[in-house]
Amino acid sequence: MDRDLHNKPFDSGTKAKLSIFHDYLKEWLPVFLAKKETYWHTINIFDFFSGPGIDTNGNKGTPLLILDELEVYLKEIQSKNIIINLYFNDYSADKIESLKSTLTTYENSFFNIKVESKDFKKAFKGQLQLMSKKDTANLLFLDQTGVKQIDENIFKSIIELKTTDFLFFISSSTIKRFKNHPAISAYHNINPDEIENTEYDQIHRLVTSYYRGLIPKTKSYYIAPFSLKKKAGLYGLIFGSGNPFGIEKFLRTCWKIDPLRGEANFDIDNDKINPGQIDLFTGEAQRPKKIEKFESELKNNILLKKITNDKELYLYTLNNGFIPTHTKKVIKELIKNNKIKKNNLNISYKVFKNNAIVTNIELN
Ligand SMILES: C[S@@+](CC[C@H](N)C(=O)[O-])C[C@H]1O[C@@H](n2cnc3c(N)ncnc32)[C@H](O)[C@@H]1O
């Protein structure tokens, strides 16, 4: 079987993955390029598993999506003198030759483009110094084949970098299928019993929680998954950022693609919802279990004073994979039912800004 995704047109799962990456890029770039003030004078985008740039039908892969989106900001890049470093790597020399020839049509003097053909771990080591520089913002896209490249050491190096968001791809069903195979388990320390007890559809959630567990308890870091079912198995993206605004933007992208659960290109919780269908017992539109659970736990946490102000509300929302719209709805309901006072709660990133006022939730 031909497993190389560039020898055939991208399938729907690959297209979904690229569309998440593309949408996130659209959200990420303006934060660094379209603001009045310039805090970061250098922007680095690393595509460590770049492929040749297109599939056999001419659909654009990650390198060309990056270039297309940057074109939108040429004026800002020029007027603010922002340095843009782009790094593309793939260990296939043939793919890199194709990419180089495609890139000739894109050449402009606004970006520094470096293209290499190295094994990932060498490529990563080679770029570490650039990624670690002050006053730079990094976006890392790690579209690996399989499961072996983003191991514990690489993950821990990435989360130590300042102003760095990353998105990596992983074949989570491989971890389930080969849970006892040393060639796979050598790269991840996930308990085989836990893998065994996790349903196939949920496996990417377990893999994400393994990576979450690698973050030191003293560190504020945000991680979110998106599961992708393809013909060949269950894959997923894992996003990470040290900044709540970064994770909010990623989650917005996910909820746009999966309006029911914000987390998968399939019915991950087996809700079997037909959009618009009315529940026979409640007479209301059917709702995903994930949303019901979030709303009920959020209400309890507020009423039990486990969440006491808007900053905590904002973080609770993001850490549970939701966005402020979901929480605002719950708050509105609690106010309407006279459970809490109508204080001006600021459930947004603004509550994280310097000198922001944190507002307490007052129970009635
Ligand atoms: C899933 S594809 C990437 C697709 C690409 N992002 C795109 O949009 O077209 C994975 C790529 O990683 C390359 N690759 C696999 N193992 C690698 C390694 N150890 N180091 C560097 N590249 C590798 C493969 O040649 C393949 O092109």
PDBQT file of the ligand as one rigid body, heavy atoms in Angstrom, charges set to zero:
ROOT
HETATM    1  C1  LIG A 401       2.324  14.160   6.836  1.00  0.00    +0.000 C 
HETATM    2  S1  LIG A 401       3.570  14.559   5.740  1.00  0.00    +0.000 S 
HETATM    3  C2  LIG A 401       3.668  16.295   5.785  1.00  0.00    +0.000 C 
HETATM    4  C3  LIG A 401       2.735  16.977   4.880  1.00  0.00    +0.000 C 
HETATM    5  C4  LIG A 401       2.944  18.460   4.717  1.00  0.00    +0.000 C 
HETATM    6  N1  LIG A 401       2.838  19.184   5.958  1.00  0.00    +0.000 N 
HETATM    7  C5  LIG A 401       1.950  18.990   3.723  1.00  0.00    +0.000 C 
HETATM    8  O1  LIG A 401       1.143  19.834   4.066  1.00  0.00    +0.000 OA
HETATM    9  O2  LIG A 401       1.988  18.540   2.580  1.00  0.00    +0.000 OA
HETATM   10  C6  LIG A 401       4.983  14.111   6.620  1.00  0.00    +0.000 C 
HETATM   11  C7  LIG A 401       6.293  14.426   5.923  1.00  0.00    +0.000 C 
HETATM   12  O3  LIG A 401       7.348  14.179   6.834  1.00  0.00    +0.000 OA
HETATM   13  C8  LIG A 401       8.457  13.624   6.125  1.00  0.00    +0.000 C 
HETATM   14  N2  LIG A 401       9.205  12.878   7.159  1.00  0.00    +0.000 N 
HETATM   15  C9  LIG A 401       8.905  11.661   7.684  1.00  0.00    +0.000 A 
HETATM   16  N3  LIG A 401       9.802  11.338   8.640  1.00  0.00    +0.000 NA
HETATM   17  C10 LIG A 401      10.664  12.373   8.760  1.00  0.00    +0.000 A 
HETATM   18  C11 LIG A 401      11.794  12.642   9.588  1.00  0.00    +0.000 A 
HETATM   19  N4  LIG A 401      12.215  11.758  10.494  1.00  0.00    +0.000 N 
HETATM   20  N5  LIG A 401      12.404  13.828   9.456  1.00  0.00    +0.000 NA
HETATM   21  C12 LIG A 401      11.973  14.749   8.555  1.00  0.00    +0.000 A 
HETATM   22  N6  LIG A 401      10.937  14.534   7.717  1.00  0.00    +0.000 NA
HETATM   23  C13 LIG A 401      10.277  13.364   7.813  1.00  0.00    +0.000 A 
HETATM   24  C14 LIG A 401       7.833  12.799   5.019  1.00  0.00    +0.000 C 
HETATM   25  O4  LIG A 401       8.705  12.746   3.904  1.00  0.00    +0.000 OA
HETATM   26  C15 LIG A 401       6.549  13.592   4.700  1.00  0.00    +0.000 C 
HETATM   27  O5  LIG A 401       6.710  14.447   3.602  1.00  0.00    +0.000 OA
ENDROOT
TORSDOF 0
